[in-house]
Amino acid sequence: MTLLRDRDLAHAFDHASRTYDRLTGLNPGYRADLLRSARRLRLPGDGAGLHLLDLGCGTGASTRALLRAAPRARITAVDASAGMLRRALAKPWPDGVRFLHLSAEELATADGGPALSAVELTTAGEGPFDAVFAAYLFRNVSDPDAVLGTVRTLLRPGGRLAVHEYSLGGSPAHRALWTAVCQGVIIPAGTLTGDRALYRHLWHSVLDFDTAAAFTGRLTRAGFTGARALPLAGWQTGITHTFVATAGEATR
């Protein structure tokens, strides 16, 4: 199967945004696991004085988790899907939370330097950031290394990154369980809402993405230090991980 990318993927999420929260609500522990990953950033003082980036915020579930983990922080949340952002914006948020329509690829480096959108984020007071949270993002981007490089430039030296992602542990049992869940629950539910293509993409994107060990290595090669893969509980053990790492000095 050819995976959805860029505008095709954003448009698929636009359509799915109507029922996305309802479908994710069927996943036991979905919001609790997001909160667990956000707390693994280990932000001090409830985030007081910190500026955080939620990269790929969707309908705001990851933003809510980040806000609960750091209620005194300022949060900028971005997503490529206008439909998902409309759902996020329809929810109540404190003044310190701001949403922007921007894709991770638009932040990625171009011609050896930061793309205009990344520069705008910084010069407009939207960066650098003390921490970045990215949930269910990296397997959906065309060039994860480029996005990781840009995340590193947007983080202060010593800034923290937490990636919450479907990334299989490498065992055939994990692949089999993921396929069973997708074919038995996720794809049929998505078919009922008219979003079969998106949820088939979800199935294959996880199978095609890095294992947990491979993504940890990708973080290290991108210049992050202390990269670790931390498991999540329940049926997602070996399927979903929190990856934590620290940004060093950006290469100029």
Secondary structure, DSSP 8 states (H G I E B T S, - for coil): -----HHHHHHHHHHHTTTHHHHHTTSTTHHHHHHHHHHTT--GGGGTT-EEEEES-TTTHHHHHHHHH-TTSEEEEEES-HHHHHHHHTS---TTEEEEE--HHHHS-BTTB--HHHHHHIIIII-SEEEEEEES-GGGSS-HHHHHHHHHHHEEEEEEEEEEEE---S-HHHHHHHHHHIIIIIHHHHHHTT-HHHHHHHHHHHHHS--HHHHHHHHHHTTEEEEEEEE-SGGGTTTEEEEEEEE-----
